[in-house]
Amino acid sequence: MNSLGPRALPPPPRILVADGQPLVCMALRELLLAHRFRVVAETACASEAVRLCAHHCPDLALLDVSLAVQGEPSTMRTIRNQCPQALLLLLDAAPSTSRQVEAFRAGAVGYLNKRIAPEQVLAAVALAVRGLFVCCLPLSPLAPSR
């Protein structure tokens, strides 16, 4: 405690979760809520992600790459245009270096392999909401056992 009284905690980051698989959306929401993040909306639809971002203006949009690249212009670019303060963190079930490069060129602050551990997702979100770049290269295939 300082001379001005107890120090107030900053408000939790506001996050939108968008993934084409409702179960993944639910799991991400529960994970984030359990660790002091505020999930303002979730959806399994690209056009709904755009609408919800415009309505809620989250600090971070956590998007499945398959939703982020849908449409022309892409969902990602539309969100960036409508809500420029929203940072974009992408999740990819089949990551590739070329998609990772495209994501960063389109304005994402992060690109994650969906196969990472929940603790790594939380760490990546914590870094991304601070505007730091987060990168998770594709996992190497397992070597055949002999």
DSSP file (Angstrom, degrees, kcal/mol; ACC not computed):
  #  RESIDUE AA STRUCTURE BP1 BP2  ACC     N-H-->O    O-->H-N    N-H-->O    O-->H-N    TCO  KAPPA ALPHA  PHI   PSI    X-CA   Y-CA   Z-CA
    1    1 A M              0   0    0      0, 0.0     2,-0.2     0, 0.0     0, 0.0   0.000 360.0 360.0 360.0 135.9    0.0    0.0    0.0
    2    2 A N  B >   -A    5   0A   0      3,-1.3     3,-1.8     1,-0.0     0, 0.0  -0.437 360.0 -85.0-105.4-175.0    1.3    3.4   -0.9
    3    3 A S  T 3  S+     0   0    0      1,-0.3    -1,-0.0    -2,-0.2     0, 0.0   0.670 126.4  57.4 -67.0 -15.5    0.3    6.9    0.5
    4    4 A L  T 3  S-     0   0    0      1,-0.4    -1,-0.3     0, 0.0     0, 0.0   0.424 117.7-102.8 -94.3   1.0   -2.6    7.1   -2.0
    5    5 A G  B <   -A    2   0A   0     -3,-1.8    -3,-1.3     2,-0.0    -1,-0.4  -0.565  68.4 -13.4 107.8-174.3   -4.2    3.8   -0.8
    6    6 A P  S    S-     0   0    0      0, 0.0     2,-0.5     0, 0.0    -3,-0.0  -0.302  73.5-111.2 -64.0 144.9   -4.3    0.3   -2.2
    7    7 A R        -     0   0    0      1,-0.0     2,-0.2     0, 0.0    -2,-0.0  -0.644  30.5-131.5 -80.1 125.2   -3.1    0.0   -5.8
    8    8 A A        -     0   0    0     -2,-0.5    -1,-0.0     1,-0.1    -3,-0.0  -0.531  18.0-121.5 -77.3 140.2   -6.0   -0.9   -8.1
    9    9 A L        -     0   0    0     -2,-0.2    -1,-0.1     1,-0.1     0, 0.0  -0.545  31.9-107.5 -75.1 144.8   -5.4   -3.8  -10.6
   10   10 A P        -     0   0    0      0, 0.0    -1,-0.1     0, 0.0     0, 0.0  -0.376  45.6 -90.9 -67.3 154.5   -5.8   -2.9  -14.2
   11   11 A P        -     0   0    0      0, 0.0     3,-0.1     0, 0.0    27,-0.0  -0.335  50.4 -97.5 -64.0 149.3   -8.9   -4.2  -15.9
   12   12 A P        -     0   0    0      0, 0.0    25,-0.1     0, 0.0    24,-0.1  -0.368  47.3 -93.2 -66.6 146.7   -8.5   -7.7  -17.5
   13   13 A P        -     0   0    0      0, 0.0    25,-2.6     0, 0.0     2,-0.5  -0.315  37.6-125.5 -59.6 141.5   -7.9   -7.7  -21.2
   14   14 A R  E     -b   38   0B   0     23,-0.2    46,-1.9    43,-0.1    45,-1.9  -0.803  33.6-172.1 -93.7 124.6  -11.0   -8.0  -23.3
   15   15 A I  E     -bc  39  60B   0     23,-3.2    25,-2.2    -2,-0.5    26,-1.0  -0.943  20.7-155.7-127.2 138.0  -10.9  -10.9  -25.7
   16   16 A L  E     -bc  41  61B   0     44,-2.4    46,-3.4    -2,-0.4     2,-0.5  -0.929  15.8-156.1-104.3 134.1  -13.0  -12.2  -28.6
   17   17 A V  E     +bc  42  62B   0     24,-2.3    26,-1.9    -2,-0.4     2,-0.4  -0.952  14.6 175.9-112.7 128.2  -12.6  -16.0  -29.3
   18   18 A A  E     +bc  43  63B   0     44,-2.7    46,-2.3    -2,-0.5     2,-0.3  -0.961  11.9 148.1-136.5 117.7  -13.5  -17.2  -32.8
   19   19 A D        -     0   0    0     24,-2.1     6,-0.2    -2,-0.4    -2,-0.0  -0.988  48.3-129.7-148.1 138.5  -13.0  -20.8  -33.9
   20   20 A G  S    S+     0   0    0     -2,-0.3    24,-0.1     1,-0.1     3,-0.1   0.610  96.4  72.0 -64.7 -11.8  -15.0  -22.9  -36.4
   21   21 A Q  S >> S-     0   0    0      1,-0.1     4,-2.0    22,-0.1     3,-0.8  -0.915  71.7-155.3-108.6 110.0  -15.3  -25.7  -33.8
   22   22 A P  H 3> S+     0   0    0      0, 0.0     4,-2.5     0, 0.0     5,-0.2   0.824  94.3  57.3 -54.2 -34.6  -17.7  -24.7  -30.9
   23   23 A L  H 3> S+     0   0    0      2,-0.2     4,-2.4     1,-0.2     5,-0.2   0.893 106.7  48.6 -64.4 -38.8  -15.9  -27.1  -28.5
   24   24 A V  H <> S+     0   0    0     -3,-0.8     4,-2.8     2,-0.2     5,-0.2   0.910 110.0  52.4 -66.6 -42.2  -12.6  -25.3  -29.1
   25   25 A C  H  X S+     0   0    0     -4,-2.0     4,-2.7     1,-0.2    -2,-0.2   0.942 111.3  46.8 -56.1 -48.2  -14.3  -21.9  -28.5
   26   26 A M  H  X S+     0   0    0     -4,-2.5     4,-2.7     1,-0.2     5,-0.2   0.916 112.5  49.0 -62.7 -43.9  -15.7  -23.2  -25.2
   27   27 A A  H  X S+     0   0    0     -4,-2.4     4,-2.4     2,-0.2    -1,-0.2   0.915 113.1  47.0 -63.7 -43.2  -12.4  -24.6  -24.1
   28   28 A L  H  X S+     0   0    0     -4,-2.8     4,-2.7     2,-0.2     5,-0.2   0.921 112.0  51.0 -64.0 -43.7  -10.5  -21.4  -24.9
   29   29 A R  H  X S+     0   0    0     -4,-2.7     4,-2.8    -5,-0.2     5,-0.2   0.946 112.6  45.4 -58.4 -49.5  -13.2  -19.3  -23.2
   30   30 A E  H  X S+     0   0    0     -4,-2.7     4,-2.0     1,-0.2    -1,-0.2   0.900 113.0  50.6 -63.6 -41.0  -13.0  -21.4  -20.0
   31   31 A L  H  < S+     0   0    0     -4,-2.4     4,-0.4    -5,-0.2    -1,-0.2   0.938 114.3  44.0 -60.6 -47.8   -9.2  -21.4  -20.1
   32   32 A L  H ><>S+     0   0    0     -4,-2.7     5,-2.1     1,-0.2     3,-1.3   0.913 112.6  50.7 -66.5 -43.9   -9.1  -17.6  -20.4
   33   33 A L  H ><5S+     0   0    0     -4,-2.8     3,-1.2     1,-0.3    -1,-0.2   0.870 105.3  57.3 -62.2 -36.6  -11.8  -16.9  -17.9
   34   34 A A  T 3<5S+     0   0    0     -4,-2.0    -1,-0.3     1,-0.3    -2,-0.2   0.628 108.1  49.3 -69.3 -12.1  -10.0  -19.1  -15.3
   35   35 A H  T < 5S-     0   0    0     -3,-1.3    -1,-0.3    -4,-0.4    -2,-0.2  -0.114 124.3 -92.0-123.4  36.3   -6.9  -16.9  -15.7
   36   36 A R  T < 5S+     0   0    0     -3,-1.2     2,-0.3     1,-0.2    -3,-0.2   0.696  82.4 130.4  67.2  24.5   -8.3  -13.4  -15.3
   37   37 A F      < -     0   0    0     -5,-2.1     2,-0.6   -25,-0.1    -1,-0.2  -0.787  54.1-131.9 -99.1 154.1   -9.0  -12.6  -18.9
   38   38 A R  E     -b   14   0B   0    -25,-2.6   -23,-3.2    -2,-0.3     2,-0.8  -0.922  11.5-156.2-109.9 113.1  -12.4  -11.3  -19.9
   39   39 A V  E     -b   15   0B   0     -2,-0.6   -23,-0.2   -25,-0.2     3,-0.1  -0.794  12.2-179.2 -88.8 112.6  -14.0  -13.0  -22.9
   40   40 A V  E     -     0   0B   0    -25,-2.2     2,-0.3    -2,-0.8   -24,-0.2   0.714  64.6  -8.3 -86.9 -21.5  -16.4  -10.5  -24.3
   41   41 A A  E     -b   16   0B   0    -26,-1.0   -24,-2.3     2,-0.0     2,-0.3  -0.977  54.9-161.9-167.1 157.6  -17.7  -12.7  -27.1
   42   42 A E  E     +b   17   0B   0     -2,-0.3     2,-0.3   -26,-0.2   -24,-0.2  -0.991  15.1 167.4-146.0 151.0  -17.2  -16.0  -28.9
   43   43 A T  E     -b   18   0B   0    -26,-1.9   -24,-2.1    -2,-0.3   -22,-0.1  -0.988  36.5-147.5-157.8 159.5  -18.3  -17.4  -32.2
   44   44 A A  S    S+     0   0    0     -2,-0.3     2,-0.4   -26,-0.2   -26,-0.1   0.151  80.3  83.0-111.2  14.2  -17.8  -20.2  -34.7
   45   45 A C     >  -     0   0    0      1,-0.1     4,-1.9   -26,-0.0     5,-0.1  -0.969  67.8-145.1-129.1 134.0  -18.5  -18.0  -37.7
   46   46 A A  H  > S+     0   0    0     -2,-0.4     4,-1.8     2,-0.2     5,-0.1   0.924 102.6  47.3 -62.5 -47.5  -16.2  -15.5  -39.6
   47   47 A S  H  > S+     0   0    0      1,-0.2     4,-2.1     2,-0.2    -1,-0.2   0.862 112.0  51.3 -66.1 -33.7  -18.9  -12.9  -40.4
   48   48 A E  H  > S+     0   0    0      2,-0.2     4,-3.0     1,-0.2    -1,-0.2   0.855 105.1  56.7 -69.4 -34.5  -20.1  -13.0  -36.8
   49   49 A A  H  X S+     0   0    0     -4,-1.9     4,-2.3     2,-0.2    -2,-0.2   0.910 107.7  48.2 -61.4 -41.9  -16.5  -12.5  -35.6
   50   50 A V  H  X S+     0   0    0     -4,-1.8     4,-2.2     2,-0.2    -2,-0.2   0.942 113.8  46.2 -62.5 -48.2  -16.4   -9.3  -37.7
   51   51 A R  H  X S+     0   0    0     -4,-2.1     4,-2.0     1,-0.2    -2,-0.2   0.911 113.7  48.4 -62.0 -43.8  -19.7   -8.1  -36.3
   52   52 A L  H  X S+     0   0    0     -4,-3.0     4,-3.0     2,-0.2     5,-0.3   0.866 110.1  51.6 -68.3 -36.2  -18.7   -8.9  -32.7
   53   53 A C  H  X S+     0   0    0     -4,-2.3     4,-2.5    -5,-0.2    -1,-0.2   0.923 110.4  48.8 -64.9 -43.0  -15.4   -7.2  -33.0
   54   54 A A  H  < S+     0   0    0     -4,-2.2    -2,-0.2    -5,-0.2    -1,-0.2   0.882 117.1  42.9 -63.1 -37.5  -17.1   -4.1  -34.3
   55   55 A H  H  < S+     0   0    0     -4,-2.0    -2,-0.2    -5,-0.2    -1,-0.2   0.915 127.5  26.7 -75.1 -44.7  -19.6   -4.2  -31.5
   56   56 A H  H  < S-     0   0    0     -4,-3.0    -3,-0.2    -5,-0.1    -2,-0.2   0.666  82.3-150.6 -96.0 -19.3  -17.2   -5.0  -28.6
   57   57 A C     <  -     0   0    0     -4,-2.5    -4,-0.1    -5,-0.3    -3,-0.1   0.948  26.4-158.5  41.9  66.1  -13.9   -3.6  -29.8
   58   58 A P        -     0   0    0      0, 0.0   -43,-0.2     0, 0.0     3,-0.1  -0.194  25.8-125.8 -69.5 163.3  -11.8   -6.2  -27.9
   59   59 A D  S    S+     0   0    0    -45,-1.9    28,-2.4     1,-0.3     2,-0.3   0.820  97.2  17.0 -72.1 -32.3   -8.2   -5.8  -26.9
   60   60 A L  E     -cd  15  87B   0    -46,-1.9   -44,-2.4    26,-0.2     2,-0.6  -0.999  62.4-154.1-144.7 136.9   -7.4   -9.1  -28.6
   61   61 A A  E     -cd  16  88B   0     26,-3.2    28,-2.6    -2,-0.3     2,-0.8  -0.968  11.5-158.5-110.1 118.4   -9.2  -11.3  -31.2
   62   62 A L  E     -cd  17  89B   0    -46,-3.4   -44,-2.7    -2,-0.6     2,-0.4  -0.864  25.5-179.4 -97.3 105.7   -8.1  -14.9  -30.8
   63   63 A L  E     -cd  18  90B   0     26,-2.4    28,-2.6    -2,-0.8     2,-0.3  -0.877  33.5-125.2-119.0 136.9   -9.0  -16.4  -34.3
   64   64 A D  E >>  - d   0  91B   0    -46,-2.3     4,-2.2    -2,-0.4     3,-1.2  -0.614  31.4-126.3 -69.4 136.7   -8.7  -19.7  -35.9
   65   65 A V  H 3> S+     0   0    0     26,-3.4     4,-1.6    -2,-0.3    -1,-0.1   0.816 107.6  62.2 -59.8 -31.5   -6.7  -19.2  -39.1
   66   66 A S  H 34 S+     0   0    0     25,-0.3    -1,-0.3     1,-0.2     4,-0.1   0.837 111.5  38.5 -65.7 -30.5   -9.5  -20.9  -41.2
   67   67 A L  H X4 S+     0   0    0     -3,-1.2     3,-1.0   -49,-0.2     8,-0.4   0.836 110.7  60.5 -81.8 -35.5  -11.9  -18.1  -40.1
   68   68 A A  H 3< S+     0   0    0     -4,-2.2     8,-2.6     1,-0.2     9,-0.3   0.790 108.4  42.2 -64.5 -29.5   -9.3  -15.4  -40.3
   69   69 A V  T 3< S+     0   0    0     -4,-1.6    -1,-0.2     5,-0.2    -2,-0.1   0.408  88.4 114.7-101.2   2.4   -8.6  -15.8  -44.0
   70   70 A Q    < > +     0   0    0     -3,-1.0     5,-1.4    -4,-0.1     6,-0.1  -0.365  64.1  15.5 -71.0 151.8  -12.2  -16.3  -45.2
   71   71 A G  T   5S-     0   0    0      3,-0.2     4,-0.1     1,-0.1     3,-0.0   0.052  93.7 -62.5  81.2 172.0  -13.9  -13.8  -47.5
   72   72 A E  T   5S+     0   0    0      1,-0.2     2,-0.2     2,-0.1    -1,-0.1  -0.912 131.2  28.5-137.3 108.4  -12.5  -11.0  -49.6
   73   73 A P  T   5S-     0   0    0      0, 0.0    -1,-0.2     0, 0.0     5,-0.0   0.576 118.4-108.7 -70.3 166.3  -11.2   -9.0  -48.0
   74   74 A S  T  >5 -     0   0    0     -2,-0.2     4,-2.5     1,-0.1     5,-0.2  -0.150  19.1-112.6 -63.3 157.3  -10.3  -11.5  -45.3
   75   75 A T  H  ><S+     0   0    0     -5,-1.4     4,-2.6    -8,-0.4     5,-0.2   0.903 118.9  54.9 -53.6 -43.3  -11.9  -11.5  -41.9
   76   76 A M  H  > S+     0   0    0     -8,-2.6     4,-2.5     1,-0.2    -1,-0.2   0.931 109.1  44.6 -58.4 -49.1   -8.6  -10.5  -40.4
   77   77 A R  H  > S+     0   0    0     -9,-0.3     4,-2.2     2,-0.2    -1,-0.2   0.878 112.4  52.6 -66.2 -37.1   -8.3   -7.4  -42.7
   78   78 A T  H  X S+     0   0    0     -4,-2.5     4,-2.6     2,-0.2     5,-0.2   0.926 110.6  47.3 -65.0 -43.6  -11.9   -6.4  -42.1
   79   79 A I  H  X S+     0   0    0     -4,-2.6     4,-2.9     1,-0.2     7,-0.2   0.926 111.1  51.7 -61.8 -44.2  -11.4   -6.6  -38.3
   80   80 A R  H  < S+     0   0    0     -4,-2.5    -1,-0.2    -5,-0.2    -2,-0.2   0.877 113.2  45.5 -60.6 -37.7   -8.2   -4.6  -38.6
   81   81 A N  H  < S+     0   0    0     -4,-2.2    -2,-0.2    -5,-0.2    -1,-0.2   0.908 119.8  38.4 -72.4 -42.2  -10.1   -1.9  -40.6
   82   82 A Q  H  < S+     0   0    0     -4,-2.6    -2,-0.2     1,-0.2    -3,-0.2   0.801 133.8  21.2 -79.7 -30.2  -13.2   -1.8  -38.4
   83   83 A C    ><  +     0   0    0     -4,-2.9     3,-2.2    -5,-0.2    -1,-0.2  -0.575  68.3 172.7-139.5  70.3  -11.4   -2.1  -35.0
   84   84 A P  T 3  S+     0   0    0      0, 0.0    -1,-0.1     0, 0.0    -4,-0.1   0.716  76.0  60.9 -61.1 -22.4   -7.8   -1.1  -35.5
   85   85 A Q  T 3  S+     0   0    0      2,-0.1     2,-0.4   -25,-0.0    -5,-0.1   0.675  81.8 100.1 -78.1 -14.4   -6.9   -1.2  -31.8
   86   86 A A    <   -     0   0    0     -3,-2.2     2,-0.3    -7,-0.2   -26,-0.2  -0.579  68.7-143.0 -74.2 124.1   -7.8   -5.0  -31.6
   87   87 A L  E     -d   60   0B   0    -28,-2.4   -26,-3.2    -2,-0.4     2,-0.5  -0.625  13.2-136.8 -83.7 147.2   -4.7   -7.1  -31.7
   88   88 A L  E     -d   61   0B   0     19,-0.5    21,-3.2    -2,-0.3    22,-1.1  -0.924  20.8-179.3-115.1 127.2   -5.0  -10.4  -33.7
   89   89 A L  E     -de  62 110B   0    -28,-2.6   -26,-2.4    -2,-0.5     2,-0.3  -0.991  17.2-152.8-123.4 121.3   -3.6  -13.7  -32.5
   90   90 A L  E     -de  63 111B   0     20,-2.4    22,-3.1    -2,-0.5     2,-0.4  -0.727   7.5-158.2-102.5 144.4   -4.2  -16.7  -34.8
   91   91 A L  E     -de  64 112B   0    -28,-2.6   -26,-3.4    -2,-0.3     2,-0.4  -0.948  11.2-169.6-114.5 138.5   -4.4  -20.4  -34.1
   92   92 A D  E     - e   0 113B   0     20,-2.5    22,-2.3    -2,-0.4    23,-0.3  -0.983  21.4-163.6-136.0 125.0   -3.7  -23.0  -36.8
   93   93 A A  S    S+     0   0    0     -2,-0.4    -1,-0.1     1,-0.3    20,-0.1   0.742  99.7  30.3 -74.1 -24.1   -4.4  -26.7  -36.6
   94   94 A A  S    S-     0   0    0      2,-0.0    -1,-0.3    44,-0.0    19,-0.1  -0.589  90.9-165.6-132.4  70.3   -2.0  -27.3  -39.6
   95   95 A P        -     0   0    0      0, 0.0     2,-0.3     0, 0.0     3,-0.1  -0.171   8.9-179.0 -64.9 149.8    0.5  -24.5  -39.3
   96   96 A S     >  -     0   0    0      1,-0.1     4,-2.2    42,-0.0     5,-0.1  -0.987  37.1-122.6-143.9 152.8    2.9  -23.6  -42.1
   97   97 A T  H  > S+     0   0    0     -2,-0.3     4,-2.4     1,-0.2     5,-0.2   0.887 112.6  54.1 -62.1 -39.2    5.6  -21.1  -42.4
   98   98 A S  H  > S+     0   0    0      1,-0.2     4,-2.3     2,-0.2    -1,-0.2   0.909 110.1  45.8 -65.8 -40.7    3.9  -19.5  -45.5
   99   99 A R  H  > S+     0   0    0      2,-0.2     4,-2.6     1,-0.2    -1,-0.2   0.866 111.1  54.3 -68.5 -34.1    0.6  -19.0  -43.5
  100  100 A Q  H  X S+     0   0    0     -4,-2.2     4,-2.2     2,-0.2    -2,-0.2   0.936 109.1  46.9 -62.9 -45.9    2.6  -17.6  -40.6
  101  101 A V  H  X S+     0   0    0     -4,-2.4     4,-2.4     1,-0.2    -2,-0.2   0.919 112.5  50.7 -61.6 -44.1    4.3  -15.0  -42.9
  102  102 A E  H  X S+     0   0    0     -4,-2.3     4,-1.9     1,-0.2    -1,-0.2   0.902 108.4  53.1 -59.7 -41.7    0.9  -14.1  -44.4
  103  103 A A  H  <>S+     0   0    0     -4,-2.6     5,-2.5     1,-0.2     4,-0.3   0.931 111.1  44.6 -61.5 -46.8   -0.6  -13.7  -40.9
  104  104 A F  H ><5S+     0   0    0     -4,-2.2     3,-1.2     1,-0.2    -1,-0.2   0.888 111.7  53.1 -66.5 -38.1    2.1  -11.3  -39.8
  105  105 A R  H 3<5S+     0   0    0     -4,-2.4    -1,-0.2     1,-0.3    -2,-0.2   0.844 106.8  53.6 -63.6 -32.1    1.9   -9.4  -43.1
  106  106 A A  T 3<5S-     0   0    0     -4,-1.9    -1,-0.3    -5,-0.2    -2,-0.2   0.489 130.5 -92.9 -83.1  -2.7   -1.8   -9.0  -42.6
  107  107 A G  T < 5S+     0   0    0     -3,-1.2   -19,-0.5    -4,-0.3    -3,-0.2   0.540  71.7 149.2 109.2   6.9   -1.3   -7.5  -39.1
  108  108 A A      < -     0   0    0     -5,-2.5    -1,-0.3    -6,-0.2   -19,-0.2  -0.421  37.1-154.1 -70.1 148.8   -1.4  -10.4  -36.7
  109  109 A V  S    S+     0   0    0    -21,-3.2    25,-2.9     1,-0.2     2,-0.3   0.482  76.4  19.7 -96.7  -6.1    0.7  -10.1  -33.5
  110  110 A G  E     -ef  89 134B   0    -22,-1.1   -20,-2.4    23,-0.2     2,-0.4  -0.997  50.6-163.3-162.6 157.4    0.9  -13.9  -33.2
  111  111 A Y  E     -ef  90 135B   0     23,-1.5    25,-1.9    -2,-0.3     2,-0.4  -0.948  22.6-174.2-145.0 116.6    0.5  -17.2  -34.9
  112  112 A L  E     -e   91   0B   0    -22,-3.1   -20,-2.5    -2,-0.4     2,-0.4  -0.891  27.4-124.2-121.7 144.7    0.2  -20.4  -32.8
  113  113 A N  E >   -e   92   0B   0     -2,-0.4     3,-1.7   -22,-0.2   -20,-0.2  -0.715  23.3-136.6 -77.6 130.1    0.1  -24.1  -33.4
  114  114 A K  T 3  S+     0   0    0    -22,-2.3   -21,-0.1    -2,-0.4    -1,-0.1   0.655  98.5  71.5 -64.7 -13.4   -3.2  -25.4  -31.9
  115  115 A R  T 3  S+     0   0    0    -23,-0.3    -1,-0.3   -22,-0.0   -22,-0.1   0.422  74.4 111.1 -84.6   4.0   -1.2  -28.4  -30.6
  116  116 A I  S <  S-     0   0    0     -3,-1.7    -4,-0.0     1,-0.1     5,-0.0  -0.340  77.7 -93.7 -75.7 161.7    0.5  -26.3  -27.9
  117  117 A A    >>  -     0   0    0      1,-0.1     4,-1.8    -2,-0.0     3,-0.8  -0.331  31.7-112.2 -72.2 153.5   -0.2  -26.7  -24.2
  118  118 A P  H 3> S+     0   0    0      0, 0.0     4,-2.5     0, 0.0     5,-0.2   0.868 118.3  57.5 -53.8 -38.4   -2.8  -24.5  -22.5
  119  119 A E  H 3> S+     0   0    0      1,-0.2     4,-2.2     2,-0.2     5,-0.1   0.862 105.4  50.8 -62.3 -34.4   -0.1  -22.8  -20.5
  120  120 A Q  H <> S+     0   0    0     -3,-0.8     4,-2.5     2,-0.2    -1,-0.2   0.862 107.8  52.3 -71.5 -35.5    1.6  -21.8  -23.7
  121  121 A V  H  X S+     0   0    0     -4,-1.8     4,-2.7     2,-0.2    -2,-0.2   0.943 110.9  48.0 -62.0 -46.8   -1.7  -20.4  -25.0
  122  122 A L  H  X S+     0   0    0     -4,-2.5     4,-2.5     1,-0.2    -2,-0.2   0.910 112.4  48.3 -60.9 -43.4   -2.1  -18.3  -21.8
  123  123 A A  H  X S+     0   0    0     -4,-2.2     4,-2.0     2,-0.2    -1,-0.2   0.914 112.3  49.3 -63.3 -42.3    1.5  -17.1  -22.1
  124  124 A A  H  X S+     0   0    0     -4,-2.5     4,-2.9     2,-0.2    -2,-0.2   0.908 111.5  48.5 -64.3 -42.3    1.0  -16.1  -25.7
  125  125 A V  H  X S+     0   0    0     -4,-2.7     4,-2.7     2,-0.2     5,-0.2   0.925 109.6  52.9 -63.2 -44.1   -2.2  -14.3  -25.0
  126  126 A A  H  < S+     0   0    0     -4,-2.5     4,-0.4     1,-0.2    -1,-0.2   0.884 114.7  41.8 -60.1 -38.8   -0.5  -12.4  -22.1
  127  127 A L  H ><>S+     0   0    0     -4,-2.0     5,-2.0    -5,-0.2     3,-1.0   0.918 113.3  52.5 -72.1 -44.0    2.3  -11.3  -24.4
  128  128 A A  H ><5S+     0   0    0     -4,-2.9     3,-2.3     1,-0.3    -2,-0.2   0.881 102.3  57.3 -63.0 -39.8    0.0  -10.5  -27.4
  129  129 A V  T 3<5S+     0   0    0     -4,-2.7    -1,-0.3     1,-0.3    -2,-0.2   0.710 103.9  55.5 -66.9 -16.3   -2.3   -8.2  -25.3
  130  130 A R  T < 5S-     0   0    0     -3,-1.0    -1,-0.3    -4,-0.4    -2,-0.2   0.380 124.6-107.4 -90.4   2.5    0.8   -6.2  -24.5
  131  131 A G  T < 5S+     0   0    0     -3,-2.3     2,-0.3     1,-0.3    -3,-0.2   0.593  73.3 141.5  84.3  11.2    1.4   -5.8  -28.3
  132  132 A L      < -     0   0    0     -5,-2.0    -1,-0.3    -6,-0.1     2,-0.2  -0.648  55.9-110.6 -87.8 144.0    4.4   -8.2  -28.3
  133  133 A F        -     0   0    0     -2,-0.3     2,-0.4    -3,-0.1   -23,-0.2  -0.519  31.3-164.2 -75.8 138.1    4.8  -10.6  -31.3
  134  134 A V  E     -f  110   0B   0    -25,-2.9   -23,-1.5    -2,-0.2     2,-0.4  -0.983   7.9-178.4-126.2 132.8    4.2  -14.2  -30.6
  135  135 A C  E     +f  111   0B   0     -2,-0.4     2,-0.4   -25,-0.2   -23,-0.2  -0.995  14.7 179.9-138.4 131.9    5.4  -17.0  -32.9
  136  136 A C        -     0   0    0    -25,-1.9     3,-0.1    -2,-0.4   -20,-0.0  -0.887  22.0-149.8-130.9 101.3    5.0  -20.8  -32.7
  137  137 A L        -     0   0    0     -2,-0.4   -24,-0.2     1,-0.1     3,-0.1  -0.245  37.8 -79.6 -65.7 157.7    6.6  -22.5  -35.7
  138  138 A P        -     0   0    0      0, 0.0     2,-0.2     0, 0.0    -1,-0.1  -0.241  50.8-107.3 -57.1 144.4    5.1  -25.8  -36.9
  139  139 A L        -     0   0    0     -3,-0.1     3,-0.1     1,-0.1    -3,-0.0  -0.498  35.3-112.6 -70.5 142.0    6.1  -28.8  -34.9
  140  140 A S        -     0   0    0     -2,-0.2    -1,-0.1     1,-0.1     3,-0.1  -0.491  37.5-101.3 -71.5 143.9    8.5  -31.1  -36.7
  141  141 A P        -     0   0    0      0, 0.0     2,-0.1     0, 0.0    -1,-0.1  -0.341  45.1 -98.0 -62.8 148.7    7.1  -34.5  -37.6
  142  142 A L        -     0   0    0      1,-0.1     3,-0.1    -3,-0.1    -3,-0.0  -0.436  37.1-115.2 -68.1 139.8    8.1  -37.3  -35.3
  143  143 A A        -     0   0    0     -2,-0.1    -1,-0.1     1,-0.1     2,-0.0  -0.534  38.7-101.1 -72.6 141.2   11.0  -39.4  -36.5
  144  144 A P        -     0   0    0      0, 0.0     2,-0.2     0, 0.0    -1,-0.1  -0.373  37.7-121.6 -63.5 139.7   10.0  -43.0  -37.2
  145  145 A S              0   0    0      1,-0.1    -3,-0.0    -3,-0.1     0, 0.0  -0.522 360.0 360.0 -80.7 152.0   11.0  -45.3  -34.4
  146  146 A R              0   0    0     -2,-0.2    -1,-0.1     0, 0.0     0, 0.0   0.404 360.0 360.0-103.7 360.0   13.3  -48.3  -35.2
